Amino acid sequence: MVEDRANSFLRMIQSSQRGRLKVYLGYCTGVGKTYQMLQEGHRHKAEGIDVIIGLLETHGRVEIAKLAEGLEIIPRRRQEYQGVMVEEMDVDAILARKPQVALIDELAHTNVQGSPNPKRYQDVQDILAAGIHVISTMNVQHLESLYNTIEKTVGVKVRERLPDSVLAEADEIVDVDVSIEDLQKRLREDKIYPKERIETALTNFFKTSNLEKLRELTLRELASQIDLRSRETPHEESGTSPDQVMVCLSSRGPNTEKLLYYASHLARKLKRNWYAVYVQKSSEGTTVIDVQTQRFITDTLTLAKQLGGMVFTYKGEDIVRTLLRFANEYRVGHIVIGSPAPRSLWERVRGKTSIVDRLIKEAKGVNITVVDTSAKELSPVEPSMEEGKIAEPVPTISDPEGRFSLSELISSERIIIWNEPVSKDSLLRRLVEKVGQRGRAWDSARFLNTILEREHQGSTFFNEGAAFPHARIDGLTKSMVGLGLTRQGVSDEPTEKPIEIVFLIFSPAQNPDEQIKILALASRAAQSRHLRQRLQSCRTSEEVMTAVRYWDWEEKQKTLPSS
């Protein structure tokens, strides 16, 4: 009976294989992304492929509206917001129509408040999960990791952004490029903005120096994506450190965004994981510090997650020793930290050293990068036409070795589903027992204490509804992973979003790199909207394993060339 139910579930999800995503990427509005997307739509239709327009933004451009003629358009969903009627893409209508291909403009768009998803790229992920192929468009400045660079070089705060991982996971990226002279000519010919906005645009955003910088950034991004996709499967372990990147955060540090963007770029350049670590002293407890500081800390950690970092909050009075302990455990080869505040005369007389000075002195075999965070923010910049806030899932960190699959680490005997609220202690205790129930030498008490000690240092239960309690165990010969699903959250864990999925990870102490890879894999799984939606409908551990195996298959398909 159980086998029949699992097979039935497998047939259900296999009937909806994941769609492919193609993105037309440009360096600026007006280069022709939407035009190219519509042309491809017509080519598909001529070849007998069922293609529809899920969302098209003409912005009053006559040639775009004319080109859309002959393609079926799904009507938009109307929604009232603050007394104004707003139109958004109707995802449910697209799913009900179930075409082979959907054309969806402006991937980085922010949906109106009250929509099922905050961002359009999340709508697209839902459509892809239903087996519908999507062709979309976006400009390079909408990448989250380029926010600081765009603001500094172009002088514009880009409000609508999406995680770099969305573009990285696209099956095909097409660079839509025109010369700067041709783009400015299009602008003067009323093909981009109405007449009353042309001169302002030419003297501000569309000036030649800005367009040159944006075009260069686009070419760099394309080169980075090509390099990422062309890398072959890594060879076997060489025994060298993975050289992960860690950025040190403070509750009162100035220009923290600059630190995070720097660490994100460094990790991306090195193709490594990166971690944002905040060490909380007893004087910084939530009952001690003011509300403004608490909000600053929360916003900082949220931005770190949006940029793709994995956040850790530790407790400790000696910040340097705590940071170095983390660096040793997580194989950190690069530490990024902000410049220290100027010392007072009294501090200099007393010979007081800064955290930066101590890190440089005490860190062995680790590169220390001190970023100048003393500079004030840029002067007021040209406001963007884009609005909206970003809300992200659990951050993705890469698995540079790519040697594990989730279904190899988890078995149905190590899965628990809680239909009622569960306490954190009870959840961890039951998962530890489940993971080791077949182990002859399994010491549940010791393993549980190790996990609880790690949680006491800093919780791994994150605000995005996922948790990753983990520990390295002496004498363990291979990694063991348990999976817990909660339908009503963890009752005594004060996260903004209820904890829905918990990965309990034990790995051999003698192989620290293995823990990093499994954390990366679990992080990707927790971020997958497709997997989490399927897990919500699972009623048994066998159904959970079927969903996990299918997710593994989907992940493998991402590495294969499009047919």
C-alpha positions as CSV (number, residue, x, y, z in Angstrom):
1,M,0.0,0.0,0.0
2,V,2.8,2.4,1.0
3,E,4.7,1.6,-2.2
4,D,1.6,2.2,-4.4
5,R,1.0,5.5,-2.7
6,A,4.6,6.6,-3.3
7,N,4.4,5.5,-7.0
8,S,1.2,7.4,-7.4
9,F,2.9,10.5,-6.0
10,L,5.8,10.0,-8.3
11,R,3.5,9.8,-11.4
12,M,1.8,12.9,-10.2
13,I,4.9,15.0,-10.1
14,Q,6.5,13.5,-13.2
15,S,3.5,14.7,-15.2
16,S,4.7,18.2,-14.6
17,Q,8.4,18.4,-15.4
18,R,10.2,21.7,-14.9
19,G,10.2,24.3,-17.7
20,R,13.2,26.0,-19.1
21,L,14.1,29.7,-18.6
22,K,15.5,31.9,-21.3
23,V,16.5,35.5,-20.5
24,Y,17.2,38.4,-22.8
25,L,19.7,40.5,-21.0
26,G,20.4,44.1,-21.9
27,Y,22.5,47.0,-20.5
28,C,19.7,49.6,-20.7
29,T,16.0,50.2,-21.5
30,G,15.5,50.4,-25.2
31,V,18.2,48.0,-26.5
32,G,15.6,45.7,-27.9
33,K,15.0,42.9,-25.3
34,T,11.2,42.9,-25.5
35,Y,11.4,43.1,-29.3
36,Q,13.6,40.1,-29.5
37,M,11.4,38.2,-27.0
38,L,8.3,38.9,-29.2
39,Q,10.1,37.9,-32.4
40,E,11.0,34.6,-30.8
41,G,7.4,34.1,-29.8
42,H,6.3,34.5,-33.4
43,R,9.0,32.0,-34.6
44,H,7.7,29.4,-32.0
45,K,4.1,30.0,-33.1
46,A,5.1,29.5,-36.8
47,E,6.7,26.2,-35.8
48,G,3.4,25.0,-34.2
49,I,4.5,25.6,-30.6
50,D,1.7,26.8,-28.2
51,V,3.0,30.2,-27.1
52,I,1.2,33.0,-25.2
53,I,2.1,36.4,-23.8
54,G,1.9,36.1,-20.0
55,L,2.9,39.7,-19.4
56,L,4.0,42.5,-21.8
57,E,5.0,46.0,-20.9
58,T,4.8,48.2,-24.0
59,H,5.3,51.5,-22.1
60,G,3.4,53.2,-24.9
61,R,5.8,52.0,-27.7
62,V,3.8,51.5,-30.9
63,E,6.2,49.1,-32.5
64,I,6.1,46.8,-29.5
65,A,2.3,46.8,-29.4
66,K,2.2,46.1,-33.1
67,L,4.7,43.2,-32.9
68,A,2.6,41.6,-30.2
69,E,-0.4,41.3,-32.6
70,G,-1.1,37.7,-33.5
71,L,0.1,36.3,-30.2
72,E,-2.5,35.3,-27.6
73,I,-2.3,37.5,-24.5
74,I,-3.4,36.4,-21.1
75,P,-5.5,39.1,-19.5
76,R,-4.0,40.7,-16.4
77,R,-5.3,40.3,-12.9
78,R,-6.8,43.5,-11.5
79,Q,-6.3,44.4,-7.8
80,E,-7.1,47.5,-5.8
81,Y,-4.2,48.9,-3.8
82,Q,-4.7,52.1,-1.7
83,G,-7.7,53.1,-3.7
84,V,-6.0,52.6,-7.0
85,M,-6.8,49.8,-9.4
86,V,-3.5,48.0,-10.3
87,E,-2.9,45.3,-12.9
88,E,-0.5,42.4,-12.4
89,M,0.3,39.2,-14.2
90,D,-2.4,36.5,-13.7
91,V,-0.3,33.5,-12.7
92,D,-3.3,31.3,-12.0
93,A,-4.7,32.0,-15.5
94,I,-1.4,31.1,-17.1
95,L,-1.2,27.8,-15.1
96,A,-4.8,27.0,-16.1
97,R,-4.1,27.8,-19.8
98,K,-0.9,25.7,-19.6
99,P,0.9,26.7,-22.8
100,Q,4.2,25.3,-23.9
101,V,5.9,28.7,-23.8
102,A,5.0,31.9,-21.9
103,L,6.6,35.3,-22.8
104,I,7.0,37.3,-19.6
105,D,8.5,40.8,-19.7
106,E,10.6,42.5,-16.9
107,L,11.7,39.7,-14.7
108,A,12.8,41.9,-11.8
109,H,9.4,43.6,-11.4
110,T,8.0,44.1,-7.9
111,N,4.4,43.0,-7.6
112,V,1.8,45.1,-5.8
113,Q,1.4,44.5,-2.1
114,G,-1.0,41.7,-1.5
115,S,0.0,39.6,-4.5
116,P,0.6,35.9,-4.0
117,N,4.4,36.5,-4.6
118,P,6.3,39.7,-3.8
119,K,8.4,39.5,-7.0
120,R,7.7,38.6,-10.6
121,Y,10.7,36.2,-10.8
122,Q,8.9,34.2,-8.1
123,D,5.8,34.1,-10.3
124,V,8.1,32.8,-13.0
125,Q,9.5,30.1,-10.8
126,D,6.0,28.9,-10.1
127,I,5.2,28.8,-13.8
128,L,8.5,26.9,-14.5
129,A,7.6,24.4,-11.8
130,A,4.4,23.6,-13.7
131,G,6.4,22.6,-16.7
132,I,5.9,25.7,-18.8
133,H,8.9,27.2,-20.5
134,V,9.4,30.9,-20.0
135,I,11.2,33.6,-22.1
136,S,11.8,36.8,-20.1
137,T,13.8,40.1,-20.1
138,M,15.8,42.1,-17.7
139,N,18.6,44.8,-17.5
140,V,21.9,44.1,-15.9
141,Q,21.4,46.8,-13.2
142,H,18.7,44.8,-11.6
143,L,21.1,42.2,-10.3
144,E,21.3,42.4,-6.5
145,S,25.1,42.1,-6.4
146,L,25.6,45.1,-8.7
147,Y,23.5,47.5,-6.6
148,N,26.4,49.2,-4.9
149,T,28.4,49.4,-8.2
150,I,25.5,50.9,-10.1
151,E,24.9,53.5,-7.4
152,K,28.6,54.5,-7.3
153,T,29.3,54.5,-11.1
154,V,25.9,55.6,-12.6
155,G,24.4,57.5,-9.6
156,V,21.1,55.7,-9.6
157,K,19.5,53.7,-6.8
158,V,17.9,50.7,-8.4
159,R,14.8,49.8,-6.4
160,E,13.7,46.6,-8.2
161,R,16.4,43.9,-7.9
162,L,16.6,40.1,-8.0
163,P,19.1,37.6,-6.6
164,D,22.0,36.8,-8.9
165,S,21.0,33.1,-8.5
166,V,17.9,33.7,-10.6
167,L,20.0,34.6,-13.7
168,A,22.7,32.0,-12.9
169,E,20.0,29.3,-13.0
170,A,18.6,30.4,-16.3
171,D,19.0,27.7,-19.0
172,E,19.9,30.3,-21.7
173,I,21.0,34.0,-21.5
174,V,21.1,36.1,-24.6
175,D,22.9,39.4,-24.7
176,V,20.9,42.1,-26.5
177,D,23.4,44.7,-27.5
178,V,23.3,47.9,-29.6
179,S,25.8,50.6,-30.0
180,I,25.5,53.6,-27.6
181,E,25.0,55.9,-30.6
182,D,22.1,53.8,-31.9
183,L,20.5,53.6,-28.5
184,Q,20.6,57.4,-28.1
185,K,19.2,57.7,-31.7
186,R,16.3,55.5,-30.7
187,L,15.7,57.8,-27.7
188,R,15.7,60.9,-29.9
189,E,13.2,59.2,-32.3
190,D,10.6,58.8,-29.5
191,K,11.1,55.0,-29.5
192,I,11.9,54.7,-25.8
193,Y,10.4,57.6,-23.9
194,P,7.8,60.3,-24.8
195,K,9.1,63.6,-26.2
196,E,8.9,65.5,-22.9
197,R,11.3,63.1,-21.2
198,I,13.9,62.8,-23.9
199,E,16.2,65.7,-23.0
200,T,16.2,64.9,-19.3
201,A,17.1,61.3,-20.1
202,L,19.9,62.2,-22.4
203,T,21.5,64.5,-19.8
204,N,21.1,62.1,-17.0
205,F,20.8,58.3,-17.2
206,F,21.3,58.0,-21.0
207,K,24.5,60.1,-21.1
208,T,27.3,58.3,-22.9
209,S,29.5,57.7,-19.8
210,N,26.7,55.9,-18.0
211,L,25.8,53.8,-20.9
212,E,29.5,52.8,-21.5
213,K,29.7,51.6,-17.8
214,L,26.4,49.7,-18.0
215,R,27.5,48.0,-21.3
216,E,30.8,47.0,-19.8
217,L,29.0,45.6,-16.7
218,T,26.7,43.5,-19.0
219,L,29.6,42.1,-21.0
220,R,31.4,41.2,-17.7
221,E,28.3,39.5,-16.4
222,L,28.0,37.5,-19.6
223,A,31.6,36.5,-19.4
224,S,31.1,35.4,-15.8
225,Q,28.1,33.3,-16.7
226,I,29.9,31.7,-19.6
227,D,32.8,30.9,-17.4
228,L,30.5,29.4,-14.7
229,R,28.7,27.2,-17.2
230,S,31.8,26.0,-19.0
231,R,33.5,24.7,-16.0
232,E,33.7,20.9,-16.1
233,T,32.8,18.7,-13.1
234,P,35.5,19.2,-10.5
235,H,38.0,16.5,-9.9
236,E,38.4,14.5,-6.8
237,E,39.3,16.1,-3.5
238,S,42.8,17.5,-3.5
239,G,43.0,18.1,0.3
240,T,43.3,21.8,0.0
241,S,41.1,24.3,1.8
242,P,38.1,25.5,-0.1
243,D,39.0,29.1,0.9
244,Q,35.5,30.3,1.9
245,V,34.8,34.0,2.5
246,M,33.6,35.5,5.7
247,V,32.5,39.0,6.4
248,C,32.4,40.3,9.9
249,L,29.4,42.4,10.9
250,S,28.8,44.8,13.7
251,S,25.7,46.1,15.4
252,R,26.9,49.7,14.9
253,G,29.3,49.5,11.9
254,P,29.0,52.4,9.3
255,N,28.5,51.7,5.6
256,T,27.7,48.0,6.2
257,E,26.2,47.6,2.8
258,K,29.6,48.3,1.3
259,L,31.1,45.4,3.3
260,L,28.4,43.0,2.2
261,Y,28.7,43.9,-1.5
262,Y,32.4,43.6,-1.4
263,A,32.2,40.1,0.2
264,S,29.6,39.0,-2.3
265,H,31.8,40.1,-5.2
266,L,34.9,38.5,-3.8
267,A,33.1,35.2,-3.2
268,R,31.6,35.3,-6.7
269,K,35.1,36.0,-8.2
270,L,36.6,33.1,-6.2
271,K,33.6,30.9,-6.8
272,R,33.3,30.1,-3.1
273,N,30.7,30.2,-0.4
274,W,30.5,33.2,1.8
275,Y,29.3,33.7,5.3
276,A,28.1,36.8,7.2
277,V,29.0,36.5,10.9
278,Y,27.7,38.7,13.6
279,V,29.1,38.1,17.1
280,Q,26.6,39.2,19.8
281,K,28.0,40.2,23.1
282,S,26.0,40.1,26.3
283,S,25.7,43.9,26.2
284,E,23.9,43.5,22.9
285,G,21.0,41.3,23.9
286,T,17.6,42.1,22.6
287,T,16.5,43.2,26.0
288,V,19.4,45.6,26.3
289,I,19.9,47.3,23.0
290,D,17.4,49.8,21.6
291,V,14.8,49.1,18.9
292,Q,16.7,51.1,16.3
293,T,19.9,49.0,16.7
294,Q,17.8,45.8,16.6
295,R,16.3,46.9,13.3
296,F,19.7,47.8,11.9
297,I,21.0,44.3,12.8
298,T,18.0,42.6,11.3
299,D,18.2,44.7,8.1
300,T,21.9,44.0,7.7
301,L,21.5,40.2,8.1
302,T,18.6,40.2,5.7
303,L,20.6,42.0,3.0
304,A,23.4,39.4,3.5
305,K,21.0,36.6,2.8
306,Q,19.6,38.5,-0.2
307,L,23.1,38.7,-1.6
308,G,23.6,35.0,-1.3
309,G,25.5,34.7,2.0
310,M,24.7,32.4,4.8
311,V,24.2,34.2,8.1
312,F,25.5,33.0,11.4
313,T,24.9,34.8,14.7
314,Y,27.3,33.7,17.5
315,K,27.4,34.7,21.2
316,G,30.7,35.5,22.7
317,E,32.5,38.2,24.8
318,D,35.8,37.8,22.9
319,I,34.8,38.8,19.3
320,V,38.1,38.0,17.7
321,R,38.4,34.5,19.2
322,T,34.8,33.8,18.2
323,L,35.5,34.9,14.6
324,L,38.6,32.9,14.3
325,R,36.9,29.8,15.8
326,F,34.3,30.2,13.1
327,A,36.9,30.7,10.4
328,N,38.6,27.5,11.4
329,E,35.4,25.4,11.6
330,Y,34.1,26.6,8.2
331,R,37.4,26.6,6.3
332,V,37.5,30.3,5.8
333,G,40.5,31.6,3.8
334,H,39.4,35.2,3.4
335,I,38.1,37.5,6.1
336,V,36.4,40.8,5.1
337,I,36.0,43.5,7.8
338,G,35.4,47.2,8.0
339,S,38.0,49.8,8.9
340,P,38.2,50.5,12.6
341,A,36.9,53.7,14.1
342,P,39.6,56.2,15.1
343,R,40.9,55.6,18.6
344,S,40.7,58.3,21.2
345,L,43.8,59.7,22.8
346,W,43.0,57.8,26.0
347,E,42.7,54.5,24.1
348,R,46.0,55.1,22.4
349,V,47.7,55.9,25.7
350,R,46.3,52.7,27.2
351,G,47.5,50.7,24.1
352,K,44.1,49.4,23.3
353,T,44.0,47.5,20.1
354,S,41.1,47.2,17.6
355,I,39.4,44.1,16.5
356,V,41.0,44.6,13.1
357,D,44.5,44.8,14.6
358,R,43.9,41.6,16.6
359,L,42.6,39.7,13.6
360,I,45.7,40.7,11.5
361,K,47.9,39.6,14.4
362,E,46.2,36.4,15.5
363,A,44.8,35.0,12.2
364,K,47.1,32.3,10.8
365,G,47.0,31.4,7.1
366,V,44.0,33.6,6.5
367,N,43.8,36.7,4.2
368,I,42.4,39.8,5.9
369,T,40.8,42.4,3.8
370,V,40.0,45.7,5.5
371,V,37.4,47.7,3.5
372,D,37.3,51.4,4.0
373,T,33.8,51.9,5.5
374,S,34.5,55.4,6.9
375,A,33.4,57.1,3.7
376,K,29.9,58.5,3.9
377,E,27.2,57.4,1.5
378,L,27.0,59.1,-1.9
379,S,25.3,62.4,-2.2
380,P,21.6,62.3,-3.2
381,V,21.3,60.5,-6.5
382,E,18.9,60.5,-9.3
383,P,15.8,58.7,-8.2
384,S,14.8,55.5,-10.0
385,M,11.5,54.9,-11.7
386,E,11.4,51.5,-10.0
387,E,9.9,51.0,-6.7
388,G,9.4,48.1,-4.2
389,K,11.1,46.1,-1.6
390,I,12.7,42.7,-2.0
391,A,11.8,39.7,0.1
392,E,14.0,36.7,-0.3
393,P,14.1,33.0,0.6
394,V,17.0,31.3,2.2
395,P,20.2,32.2,0.5
396,T,21.9,29.9,-2.0
397,I,25.6,29.0,-1.5
398,S,27.3,27.0,-4.1
399,D,28.6,23.5,-3.8
400,P,31.9,23.7,-5.6
401,E,32.5,20.0,-5.7
402,G,28.9,19.0,-6.6
403,R,29.5,15.4,-5.3
404,F,26.4,15.0,-3.1
405,S,22.8,14.4,-3.9
406,L,20.2,15.0,-1.2
407,S,18.5,11.6,-1.7
408,E,21.9,9.9,-0.9
409,L,22.1,11.6,2.4
410,I,18.5,11.2,3.6
411,S,16.4,8.1,3.9
412,S,12.7,7.7,4.7
413,E,13.7,6.4,8.2
414,R,15.3,9.8,8.9
415,I,12.3,11.9,8.1
416,I,9.7,13.2,10.6
417,I,6.5,15.2,9.8
418,W,4.9,17.2,12.6
419,N,1.3,18.2,12.1
420,E,1.0,20.0,15.4
421,P,3.3,22.7,16.8
422,V,6.5,21.3,18.2
423,S,9.1,22.8,20.6
424,K,12.7,23.3,19.4
425,D,14.1,20.9,22.0
426,S,11.6,18.2,21.2
427,L,12.2,18.6,17.5
428,L,16.0,18.3,17.8
429,R,15.7,15.3,20.2
430,R,13.4,13.3,17.9
431,L,15.5,14.1,14.8
432,V,18.7,13.0,16.6
433,E,17.0,9.7,17.6
434,K,15.7,9.2,14.0
435,V,19.1,9.8,12.4
436,G,20.8,7.3,14.6
437,Q,18.1,4.7,15.2
438,R,20.0,2.0,13.2
439,G,23.5,2.9,14.4
440,R,25.0,0.4,16.7
441,A,27.4,2.9,18.3
442,W,25.1,5.8,18.2
443,D,25.2,7.9,21.3
444,S,22.0,10.0,21.1
445,A,22.8,12.0,24.3
446,R,26.2,13.0,23.1
447,F,25.1,13.9,19.6
448,L,22.1,15.9,21.0
449,N,24.3,17.8,23.4
450,T,26.7,18.7,20.6
451,I,23.8,20.2,18.6
452,L,22.4,22.0,21.6
453,E,25.8,23.5,22.4
454,R,26.1,24.7,18.8
455,E,22.6,26.2,19.0
456,H,23.5,28.0,22.2
457,Q,26.4,29.7,20.4
458,G,24.0,31.0,17.7
459,S,20.7,29.7,16.4
460,T,20.6,28.1,12.9
461,F,16.9,28.6,12.8
462,F,16.5,31.4,10.2
463,N,13.7,33.9,9.6
464,E,13.0,32.4,6.1
465,G,11.3,29.3,7.5
466,A,14.3,26.9,7.4
467,A,16.8,25.6,9.9
468,F,20.2,23.9,9.6
469,P,21.3,22.6,12.9
470,H,24.7,20.9,12.3
471,A,27.7,19.5,14.1
472,R,31.0,17.7,13.3
473,I,31.4,14.5,15.3
474,D,34.7,12.8,16.3
475,G,34.7,9.1,15.1
476,L,31.8,9.5,12.7
477,T,32.8,7.8,9.4
478,K,30.2,9.3,7.1
479,S,27.7,12.2,7.1
480,M,24.2,11.6,8.3
481,V,21.2,13.9,7.6
482,G,17.8,14.0,9.1
483,L,14.8,16.0,7.7
484,G,12.0,17.5,9.7
485,L,8.8,19.1,8.3
486,T,6.6,21.1,10.5
487,R,3.0,22.1,9.5
488,Q,2.5,24.7,12.3
489,G,6.1,25.8,13.0
490,V,8.4,25.6,16.0
491,S,6.5,26.9,18.9
492,D,9.3,28.5,20.9
493,E,11.5,29.8,18.1
494,P,10.7,33.5,17.5
495,T,11.3,33.7,13.8
496,E,9.3,36.1,11.5
497,K,8.2,33.2,9.3
498,P,7.3,29.8,10.9
499,I,10.0,27.1,10.5
500,E,8.7,24.7,7.9
501,I,11.8,22.6,7.1
502,V,14.7,21.5,9.2
503,F,17.9,19.8,8.0
504,L,19.8,18.1,10.9
505,I,23.4,17.5,9.7
506,F,26.1,15.4,11.3
507,S,29.4,15.1,9.5
508,P,32.8,13.6,10.3
509,A,35.1,15.9,12.3
510,Q,38.1,14.7,10.3
511,N,36.6,16.0,7.1
512,P,35.4,19.6,7.7
513,D,34.9,20.3,3.9
514,E,32.2,17.7,3.8
515,Q,30.0,19.7,6.2
516,I,30.4,22.8,4.0
517,K,29.2,21.0,0.9
518,I,26.2,19.4,2.7
519,L,25.2,22.8,4.1
520,A,25.4,24.2,0.6
521,L,23.2,21.4,-0.7
522,A,20.7,21.8,2.1
523,S,20.6,25.6,1.6
524,R,19.8,25.2,-2.2
525,A,17.1,22.7,-1.3
526,A,15.5,25.0,1.2
527,Q,15.5,27.8,-1.3
528,S,13.7,25.7,-4.0
529,R,10.1,26.9,-4.2
530,H,9.3,23.9,-6.3
531,L,10.6,21.4,-3.7
532,R,9.0,23.2,-0.7
533,Q,5.6,23.3,-2.5
534,R,5.8,19.6,-3.1
535,L,6.8,18.9,0.5
536,Q,3.8,20.7,1.8
537,S,1.5,18.2,0.1
538,C,3.5,15.1,1.4
539,R,1.8,13.1,4.0
540,T,4.3,10.3,4.5
541,S,8.1,10.0,4.7
542,E,8.0,7.9,1.5
543,E,6.3,10.7,-0.4
544,V,8.9,13.1,1.0
545,M,11.7,10.9,-0.3
546,T,10.0,10.8,-3.7
547,A,9.9,14.6,-3.8
548,V,13.5,14.8,-2.8
549,R,14.6,12.3,-5.5
550,Y,12.7,14.3,-8.1
551,W,14.4,17.5,-6.9
552,D,17.8,15.8,-7.3
553,W,16.8,14.9,-10.8
554,E,15.8,18.5,-11.5
555,E,19.1,19.8,-10.2
556,K,20.9,17.4,-12.5
557,Q,18.9,18.6,-15.5
558,K,20.1,22.1,-14.8
559,T,23.6,21.0,-15.6
560,L,22.6,19.5,-19.0
561,P,22.5,21.5,-22.2
562,S,19.1,22.6,-23.4
563,S,17.7,20.5,-26.2
